[in-house]
């Protein structure tokens, strides 16, 4: 999986390197971090807009939730999400 400047995320096959899914318009700005869960079912991502963390379900291929908090703002380009 990779995050891109256009706010999209791409999922790749490790077997042949082909794109499995291209999730467009996940964010309005550059994705700064993508992290897969230990059970390989979810991806948590953040962007440089610094407002939301999004949880994407790999089995259902959809965003499960967007997490936001009034006291959370992170606009750093290389911030990391920890699961």
HELIX and SHEET records of a PDB file:
SHEET    1   A 3 UNK A   2  UNK A   3  0                                        
SHEET    2   A 3 UNK A   9  UNK A  12 -1                                        
SHEET    3   A 3 UNK A  19  UNK A  23 -1                                        
SHEET    1   B 4 UNK A  31  UNK A  36  0                                        
SHEET    2   B 4 UNK A  42  UNK A  47 -1                                        
SHEET    3   B 4 UNK A  53  UNK A  57 -1                                        
SHEET    4   B 4 UNK A  62  UNK A  67 -1                                        
END                                                                             
